[in-house]
Amino acid sequence: MRVAFLGLGVMGYPMAGHLAAKGHDVTVYNRTAAKAERWVQAFGKHGGKQAATPALAAVDCDIVCACVGNDDDLRAVMTGPDGAFQHAAPGTIFVDHTTASASVARELHEAARERGCHFIDAPVSGGQAGAEQGILTIMCGGDPEAFQRAEPVIAAYARAVTRIGESGAGQLAKMVNQISVAGLLQALSEAIAFGEHAGLDMRVVLDVISKGAASSWQMENRGPTMLQSKFDFGFAVDWMRKDLGLCLDEARRNGATLPVTSLVDQFYADLQQMGSSRDDTSSLIKRLRRS
């Protein structure tokens, strides 16, 4: 298919690359043009090219994907003066991989519908490594027919693509994911810090308990790196605070109570004050090692 990809950050760059490698006709846009130029140098052999604006990238495309920073960034590349909606033909499917609010997803879904187009909110889980390996988990909200058309394209960089429900449901599912991850990482940080204070060989302990009921992806993949104080795995504290802010805002709207999430959000704020804004989210343990 003819696909545009807007946003070539640590996630979007490899995701767009998988599309090109799978034979799609890909046009990319990035706010910093030099990064788009580097992408074309890497994937031009597959026919990849760049455009100067999101609107130009979307011309004659079947699907327009985006992976940008936040709600405002998303509005800018979609409905701004040079946004992708400006030149999109009726029937175009917009697939947004940004972790954003459910409200902006519904807003853009309605704006796309008014233009005879479709909008799918499709946030991802799996981090930079998942994007590079093409094994992301993607949770989607939107119309069933549009999802069915887009799913084979999205599958270029995913191992699981699931429609959760109507517009906004994908973003809400991602909030469930981030609430779970935040709680797991704080629990794992406390467990490791406790074991270290107790004088245990935590490499042995994690190996043992990862075979039992305490096992999780975070324990198996981040436990060993937390022991080594390695925190350079792509998904930064700043981004987690942005995501947890979305969760807490949504909870205030829907009446959910998130006491642990609220607390962990403040722990991440402490890390920002410590100068760890760009560290991986598993750096929560740094707070506990200060005591």
Secondary structure, 3 states (H helix, E strand, C coil): CEEEEECCCCCHHHHHHHHHHCCCEEEEECCCHHHHHHHHHHHHHHCCEECCCHHHHHCCCCEEEECCCCHHHHHHHHHCCCCHHHCCCCCCEEEECCCCCHHHHHHHHHHHHHCCCEEEECCEECHHHHHHHCCEEEEEECCHHHHHHHHHHHHHHEEEEEEEECCCHHHHHHHHHHHHHHHHHHHHHHHHHHHHHCCCCHHHHHHHHCCCCCCCHHHHHHHHHHHCCCCCCCCEHHHHHHHHHHHHHHHHHHCCCCHHHHHHHHHHHHHHHCCCCCCEHHHHHHHHHCC
